[in-house]
Amino acid sequence: MANLSITPAAADQIRRVLDERGHGLGLRVSVKPSGCSGYSYVLDFADEAASDEISFKDHGATVFVAPDALEMLDGSEVDYVNEGLNRFFRFNNPNVKDQCGCGESFTV
């Protein structure tokens, strides 16, 4: 069975954005071929769940993952970080073998 965890900081941010939007079920995560290393994460907020998506719940937030991304994301931790003026979701993904210098794309 695949696993994906959500840190308290990521869960807080997901809930905060959904509250601001006034609707939605959670964060949707997928991957697409992109960048110099092979793949990049694609994030969106899910207003409804697709019938084939797998959902992961932690700390009161839900992350939906497309089936074709599940193997690449298995064992990952979704975090939300503040680095200086930048705030973003970060994936601590044990499947990543290499990533580009800017951190925008990765290889599994």
C-alpha beads as a LAMMPS data file, in Angstrom:
LAMMPS data file: protein, C-alpha beads

108 atoms
107 bonds

1 atom types
1 bond types

-500.0 500.0 xlo xhi
-500.0 500.0 ylo yhi
-500.0 500.0 zlo zhi

Masses

1 110.0

Atoms # bond

1 1 1 0.000 0.000 0.000
2 1 1 1.347 3.413 -0.959
3 1 1 2.039 6.021 1.686
4 1 1 2.224 9.809 1.707
5 1 1 2.417 11.946 4.836
6 1 1 1.467 15.570 5.428
7 1 1 3.324 17.704 7.958
8 1 1 1.358 19.899 10.364
9 1 1 2.664 22.993 8.504
10 1 1 1.434 21.671 5.140
11 1 1 -1.920 20.683 6.639
12 1 1 -2.326 24.172 8.134
13 1 1 -1.610 25.778 4.754
14 1 1 -3.984 23.466 2.874
15 1 1 -6.792 24.201 5.350
16 1 1 -6.020 27.945 5.277
17 1 1 -6.224 28.150 1.474
18 1 1 -9.406 26.077 1.358
19 1 1 -10.962 28.358 3.991
20 1 1 -9.964 31.444 1.964
21 1 1 -11.391 29.906 -1.215
22 1 1 -14.574 28.973 0.624
23 1 1 -14.673 25.498 -0.934
24 1 1 -12.553 22.503 -1.854
25 1 1 -11.578 19.114 -0.507
26 1 1 -7.794 19.256 -0.400
27 1 1 -4.561 19.528 -2.361
28 1 1 -4.186 17.601 -5.642
29 1 1 -0.663 16.439 -6.517
30 1 1 0.531 14.932 -9.767
31 1 1 3.761 14.869 -11.766
32 1 1 4.484 15.740 -15.367
33 1 1 7.474 15.345 -17.657
34 1 1 9.299 18.653 -17.404
35 1 1 12.521 20.473 -16.731
36 1 1 16.089 19.382 -17.151
37 1 1 15.852 16.393 -14.787
38 1 1 12.727 14.660 -16.016
39 1 1 9.647 15.412 -13.881
40 1 1 8.105 18.231 -11.902
41 1 1 5.335 18.363 -9.329
42 1 1 1.961 19.781 -10.343
43 1 1 -0.185 21.222 -7.550
44 1 1 -3.799 22.306 -7.611
45 1 1 -6.654 22.414 -5.159
46 1 1 -9.252 19.683 -5.542
47 1 1 -12.884 20.755 -5.527
48 1 1 -13.985 17.162 -6.058
49 1 1 -12.229 13.819 -6.024
50 1 1 -11.692 11.916 -9.254
51 1 1 -12.847 8.302 -9.022
52 1 1 -9.328 6.927 -9.644
53 1 1 -7.415 9.221 -7.254
54 1 1 -5.910 7.966 -4.014
55 1 1 -6.407 10.222 -0.993
56 1 1 -4.152 10.617 2.022
57 1 1 -5.334 12.337 5.208
58 1 1 -3.170 13.697 7.980
59 1 1 -3.555 16.517 10.530
60 1 1 -7.026 17.384 9.232
61 1 1 -5.981 17.877 5.586
62 1 1 -6.310 15.712 2.490
63 1 1 -3.927 15.241 -0.442
64 1 1 -5.208 13.581 -3.622
65 1 1 -2.731 11.761 -5.871
66 1 1 -3.288 10.644 -9.451
67 1 1 -2.682 6.893 -9.922
68 1 1 0.085 7.461 -12.498
69 1 1 2.038 9.559 -9.954
70 1 1 1.580 7.213 -7.017
71 1 1 4.728 5.147 -7.570
72 1 1 6.905 8.279 -7.876
73 1 1 5.382 9.844 -4.749
74 1 1 5.206 6.746 -2.548
75 1 1 6.812 7.415 0.832
76 1 1 6.923 11.188 0.302
77 1 1 6.283 13.827 2.912
78 1 1 4.431 16.996 1.893
79 1 1 5.732 19.972 3.856
80 1 1 5.151 23.725 3.736
81 1 1 8.206 25.890 4.348
82 1 1 9.106 29.543 4.758
83 1 1 12.551 30.438 3.441
84 1 1 13.126 34.156 3.597
85 1 1 10.410 35.741 1.482
86 1 1 9.534 32.457 -0.205
87 1 1 6.765 30.156 0.976
88 1 1 6.063 26.899 -0.802
89 1 1 5.109 23.252 -0.577
90 1 1 8.182 21.021 -0.445
91 1 1 8.247 17.316 -1.192
92 1 1 10.648 15.179 0.791
93 1 1 10.579 12.339 -1.703
94 1 1 12.746 9.264 -1.014
95 1 1 12.352 8.129 -4.641
96 1 1 14.262 11.085 -6.110
97 1 1 17.613 9.994 -7.519
98 1 1 18.689 13.422 -8.793
99 1 1 17.278 16.911 -9.239
100 1 1 18.199 19.963 -11.221
101 1 1 20.202 22.749 -9.601
102 1 1 17.165 24.983 -9.101
103 1 1 15.145 22.149 -7.557
104 1 1 12.251 22.502 -9.994
105 1 1 12.549 19.040 -11.577
106 1 1 13.677 15.595 -10.469
107 1 1 14.572 12.095 -11.664
108 1 1 13.270 8.885 -10.129

Bonds

1 1 1 2
2 1 2 3
3 1 3 4
4 1 4 5
5 1 5 6
6 1 6 7
7 1 7 8
8 1 8 9
9 1 9 10
10 1 10 11
11 1 11 12
12 1 12 13
13 1 13 14
14 1 14 15
15 1 15 16
16 1 16 17
17 1 17 18
18 1 18 19
19 1 19 20
20 1 20 21
21 1 21 22
22 1 22 23
23 1 23 24
24 1 24 25
25 1 25 26
26 1 26 27
27 1 27 28
28 1 28 29
29 1 29 30
30 1 30 31
31 1 31 32
32 1 32 33
33 1 33 34
34 1 34 35
35 1 35 36
36 1 36 37
37 1 37 38
38 1 38 39
39 1 39 40
40 1 40 41
41 1 41 42
42 1 42 43
43 1 43 44
44 1 44 45
45 1 45 46
46 1 46 47
47 1 47 48
48 1 48 49
49 1 49 50
50 1 50 51
51 1 51 52
52 1 52 53
53 1 53 54
54 1 54 55
55 1 55 56
56 1 56 57
57 1 57 58
58 1 58 59
59 1 59 60
60 1 60 61
61 1 61 62
62 1 62 63
63 1 63 64
64 1 64 65
65 1 65 66
66 1 66 67
67 1 67 68
68 1 68 69
69 1 69 70
70 1 70 71
71 1 71 72
72 1 72 73
73 1 73 74
74 1 74 75
75 1 75 76
76 1 76 77
77 1 77 78
78 1 78 79
79 1 79 80
80 1 80 81
81 1 81 82
82 1 82 83
83 1 83 84
84 1 84 85
85 1 85 86
86 1 86 87
87 1 87 88
88 1 88 89
89 1 89 90
90 1 90 91
91 1 91 92
92 1 92 93
93 1 93 94
94 1 94 95
95 1 95 96
96 1 96 97
97 1 97 98
98 1 98 99
99 1 99 100
100 1 100 101
101 1 101 102
102 1 102 103
103 1 103 104
104 1 104 105
105 1 105 106
106 1 106 107
107 1 107 108
